[in-house]
Amino acid sequence: MILISGLVVGLNSLVGGSLRKSTAARESAYSDFALDSSLEIGHAIILGNITLSATEPSRIVFNGSPIICNFDKDFASVLRIQDVAGLVDLRLAPDEVLTPLLQAFLKQNVTRALLVTIRENAQSGGFISADDVLIASGLTAEEAEWVSAYSTIHGRNHRLARDVTPIELQSLLEIGGAGTSQIFGASPTNATYKIETFSKSRRSRDAYSVAVVSFDQANGLTFSRIFEKRRGRRSVAGRELESFLQVKVSSGLTCSKT
């Protein structure tokens, strides 16, 4: 009886564990599907924008404004597309641009040594993202996440394109005393884009991804993915999905499954 009881308990534990793993696998796959769908929509939006005339009023300014993607009743995403010409390039940015950006999110004072370390790491070619450079330079994960929202290592010039630079970044630099006439150019200079997606599901999972893609018009209108990172976390099943869609303010553009 003891042996039989032990076998029953063991089988129950095994079956329960398998079911939990199966459910987690389904949730993870569902989350990945939401993020993959959002990224593909991002590619389509970029492509459609690029193929329009430069004077077409329906062109989209890729400055990180949110785009709501409602796929079906079970999950939705907020998509942000940022032309990296509007982000601070950690490899090339002068001190008067990099210092106020760091100081806005760091608890400690920004030293000359830190600026040099960040710039050297960014120029080393050993990192694929601004987030990696900042963590390797001594920032905490939280600090790096904030600063990397406004920075890149994939730009082509230290001058920011004013029309695709997020308004909050412009304000931050101006408050920090950066001379706007020296740091802003007139228009985007890159064919490289940062795509962020945040997805919320009824199946108790939130997920976030950030990818940097380059657009090659000479090679059949194709995209090359420079890098992608994904983060997932569990949440309360189904809760806040409707409010999530209602609260997020879109930039006048929405997408949906048809």
C-alpha positions as CSV (number, residue, x, y, z in Angstrom):
1,M,0.0,0.0,0.0
2,I,2.8,2.4,0.8
3,L,4.5,1.6,-2.5
4,I,1.2,2.1,-4.4
5,S,0.4,5.4,-2.6
6,G,3.9,6.6,-3.4
7,L,3.4,5.7,-7.1
8,V,0.0,7.5,-7.2
9,V,1.5,10.6,-5.6
10,G,4.4,10.5,-8.0
11,L,2.2,10.1,-11.0
12,N,-0.1,13.0,-9.9
13,S,3.0,15.2,-9.4
14,L,4.3,14.2,-12.9
15,V,1.0,14.8,-14.6
16,G,0.4,18.1,-12.8
17,G,3.9,19.2,-13.7
18,S,3.4,18.3,-17.3
19,L,0.1,20.1,-17.5
20,R,1.7,23.2,-15.9
21,K,4.6,23.1,-18.4
22,S,2.1,22.6,-21.3
23,T,0.1,25.6,-20.2
24,A,3.2,27.7,-19.8
25,A,4.4,26.6,-23.2
26,R,1.1,27.6,-24.8
27,E,1.1,30.9,-23.1
28,S,4.6,31.6,-24.2
29,A,3.8,30.6,-27.8
30,Y,0.7,32.8,-27.8
31,S,2.8,35.7,-26.5
32,D,5.4,35.1,-29.2
33,F,2.7,35.1,-31.8
34,A,1.4,38.5,-30.6
35,L,4.9,40.0,-30.7
36,D,5.7,38.4,-34.1
37,S,2.5,39.8,-35.5
38,S,3.3,43.3,-34.2
39,L,6.7,43.2,-35.7
40,E,5.4,42.2,-39.1
41,I,2.8,45.0,-38.9
42,G,5.7,47.4,-38.0
43,H,7.5,46.3,-41.2
44,A,4.4,46.9,-43.3
45,I,3.8,50.3,-41.8
46,I,7.4,51.3,-42.5
47,L,7.3,50.0,-46.0
48,G,4.0,51.7,-46.8
49,N,5.4,55.0,-45.5
50,I,8.7,54.7,-47.4
51,T,6.9,54.1,-50.7
52,L,4.8,57.2,-50.4
53,S,5.9,60.5,-51.9
54,A,7.9,62.8,-49.6
55,T,5.0,65.3,-49.8
56,E,2.2,62.8,-49.2
57,P,0.3,64.1,-46.1
58,S,-0.4,60.5,-45.0
59,R,3.2,59.8,-44.3
60,I,3.9,58.8,-40.7
61,V,6.5,60.5,-38.6
62,F,8.4,57.7,-36.8
63,N,9.1,59.4,-33.5
64,G,8.0,56.7,-31.1
65,S,4.3,57.7,-30.9
66,P,2.1,54.7,-30.0
67,I,0.1,52.7,-32.5
68,I,-2.6,50.5,-31.2
69,C,-2.9,47.0,-32.7
70,N,-6.0,45.1,-31.8
71,F,-5.8,41.6,-33.3
72,D,-8.8,39.9,-31.8
73,K,-10.7,39.6,-28.5
74,D,-7.9,37.8,-26.8
75,F,-4.8,40.0,-27.2
76,A,-3.7,43.4,-28.3
77,S,-0.5,45.3,-28.7
78,V,0.9,48.8,-28.6
79,L,3.5,49.3,-31.2
80,R,6.1,52.1,-31.3
81,I,8.3,52.8,-34.3
82,Q,11.3,55.1,-33.9
83,D,13.7,56.3,-36.6
84,V,17.1,56.0,-34.9
85,A,18.1,59.3,-36.5
86,G,16.0,60.8,-33.6
87,L,17.9,58.9,-30.9
88,V,21.2,59.8,-29.2
89,D,24.0,57.7,-30.6
90,L,26.2,56.6,-27.7
91,R,29.2,56.3,-30.0
92,L,29.2,59.8,-31.4
93,A,27.2,62.1,-29.1
94,P,29.1,65.0,-27.6
95,D,29.2,65.5,-23.8
96,E,26.6,68.3,-23.9
97,V,24.1,65.8,-25.3
98,L,25.1,62.7,-23.4
99,T,25.4,64.3,-20.0
100,P,21.8,65.6,-19.6
101,L,20.4,62.3,-21.0
102,L,22.3,60.3,-18.4
103,Q,21.7,62.7,-15.6
104,A,17.9,62.6,-16.0
105,F,17.9,58.9,-15.1
106,L,21.0,58.2,-12.9
107,K,21.0,58.6,-9.2
108,Q,24.7,59.5,-9.1
109,N,26.5,62.4,-10.9
110,V,27.6,61.9,-14.4
111,T,31.4,61.9,-14.4
112,R,33.8,62.4,-17.3
113,A,35.1,58.8,-16.7
114,L,31.6,57.4,-17.2
115,L,31.1,59.3,-20.4
116,V,34.5,58.0,-21.7
117,T,33.6,54.4,-20.7
118,I,30.2,54.5,-22.4
119,R,31.6,56.0,-25.6
120,E,34.5,53.4,-25.7
121,N,32.1,50.5,-25.1
122,A,29.7,51.8,-27.8
123,Q,32.5,52.1,-30.3
124,S,34.1,48.8,-29.5
125,G,31.8,46.8,-31.7
126,G,31.3,44.2,-28.9
127,F,27.7,45.0,-28.1
128,I,24.5,44.8,-30.2
129,S,22.4,47.3,-28.3
130,A,22.6,50.5,-26.3
131,D,21.1,48.6,-23.3
132,D,24.1,46.2,-23.4
133,V,26.6,49.1,-23.6
134,L,25.1,50.9,-20.7
135,I,25.0,47.9,-18.4
136,A,28.6,47.0,-19.3
137,S,29.5,50.6,-18.4
138,G,28.2,50.3,-14.9
139,L,24.5,51.4,-15.0
140,T,21.9,49.3,-13.3
141,A,19.4,47.4,-15.4
142,E,16.7,49.9,-14.6
143,E,18.8,52.9,-15.4
144,A,20.0,51.3,-18.7
145,E,16.4,50.5,-19.7
146,W,15.4,54.2,-19.3
147,V,18.5,55.7,-21.0
148,S,18.3,53.1,-23.9
149,A,14.8,54.2,-24.6
150,Y,16.3,57.4,-26.0
151,S,19.7,56.1,-27.3
152,T,21.2,53.9,-29.9
153,I,24.5,52.5,-31.3
154,H,23.1,52.3,-34.8
155,G,22.9,55.9,-35.9
156,R,25.0,57.6,-38.5
157,N,25.5,61.0,-37.1
158,H,25.5,62.6,-33.7
159,R,23.0,65.3,-34.9
160,L,19.4,64.4,-34.1
161,A,16.7,64.8,-36.7
162,R,14.2,67.2,-35.1
163,D,11.1,65.8,-36.7
164,V,11.7,62.2,-35.5
165,T,13.2,63.0,-32.1
166,P,10.7,62.3,-29.3
167,I,9.3,65.5,-27.7
168,E,10.3,64.4,-24.2
169,L,13.9,63.9,-25.4
170,Q,14.0,67.3,-26.9
171,S,12.7,68.8,-23.7
172,L,15.2,66.9,-21.6
173,L,18.1,68.1,-23.7
174,E,16.9,71.7,-23.7
175,I,16.4,71.6,-19.9
176,G,19.9,70.2,-19.6
177,G,21.4,73.2,-21.5
178,A,22.2,71.5,-24.8
179,G,22.3,73.9,-27.7
180,T,19.5,72.9,-30.0
181,S,21.0,74.6,-33.0
182,Q,24.0,72.3,-32.7
183,I,22.3,69.0,-32.0
184,F,19.3,69.0,-34.3
185,G,19.4,68.4,-38.1
186,A,16.5,69.1,-40.5
187,S,15.4,65.6,-41.4
188,P,16.0,61.9,-40.8
189,T,19.3,60.5,-42.1
190,N,18.8,56.8,-41.4
191,A,17.1,53.8,-42.9
192,T,17.2,52.1,-39.5
193,Y,14.3,51.8,-37.2
194,K,13.6,50.7,-33.6
195,I,10.4,48.8,-33.2
196,E,9.0,48.3,-29.7
197,T,5.9,46.2,-29.0
198,F,4.0,45.6,-25.8
199,S,1.4,42.9,-25.9
200,K,-1.3,42.1,-23.3
201,S,-3.2,38.8,-23.4
202,R,-6.3,37.3,-21.7
203,R,-4.1,34.2,-21.1
204,S,-2.3,35.9,-18.2
205,R,0.8,37.1,-20.0
206,D,2.3,40.4,-20.8
207,A,5.2,40.6,-23.2
208,Y,7.6,43.2,-24.5
209,S,10.0,43.2,-27.4
210,V,12.4,45.6,-28.9
211,A,14.1,45.2,-32.3
212,V,16.3,47.3,-34.5
213,V,15.8,46.7,-38.2
214,S,17.4,48.2,-41.3
215,F,15.6,48.8,-44.6
216,D,17.4,48.0,-47.8
217,Q,15.6,49.5,-50.7
218,A,18.1,48.3,-53.2
219,N,17.6,44.6,-52.3
220,G,13.9,44.1,-53.1
221,L,12.5,46.3,-50.4
222,T,13.6,44.0,-47.6
223,F,14.3,44.4,-43.9
224,S,17.4,43.1,-42.0
225,R,16.9,42.5,-38.3
226,I,20.0,43.8,-36.5
227,F,18.9,42.5,-33.1
228,E,15.8,41.7,-31.0
229,K,15.2,41.2,-27.3
230,R,12.1,39.9,-25.7
231,R,10.9,40.0,-22.1
232,G,7.8,38.2,-20.8
233,R,6.0,38.3,-17.4
234,R,2.8,36.8,-16.0
235,S,-0.1,39.0,-15.1
236,V,-3.7,38.5,-13.9
237,A,-5.6,36.6,-16.6
238,G,-7.8,38.8,-18.8
239,R,-7.8,41.7,-16.4
240,E,-7.2,45.2,-17.8
241,L,-7.1,44.2,-21.5
242,E,-10.0,46.5,-22.3
243,S,-8.7,49.4,-20.2
244,F,-5.3,48.8,-21.7
245,L,-6.7,49.5,-25.1
246,Q,-8.8,52.5,-23.9
247,V,-6.1,54.2,-21.9
248,K,-3.3,54.0,-24.5
249,V,-3.4,57.1,-26.7
250,S,-2.7,56.4,-30.4
251,S,-1.0,58.8,-32.8
252,G,-4.1,58.7,-35.0
253,L,-3.2,55.4,-36.6
254,T,-4.7,52.1,-35.6
255,C,-4.3,48.6,-37.0
256,S,-6.5,45.6,-36.7
257,K,-6.8,42.0,-37.9
258,T,-9.2,41.8,-40.9
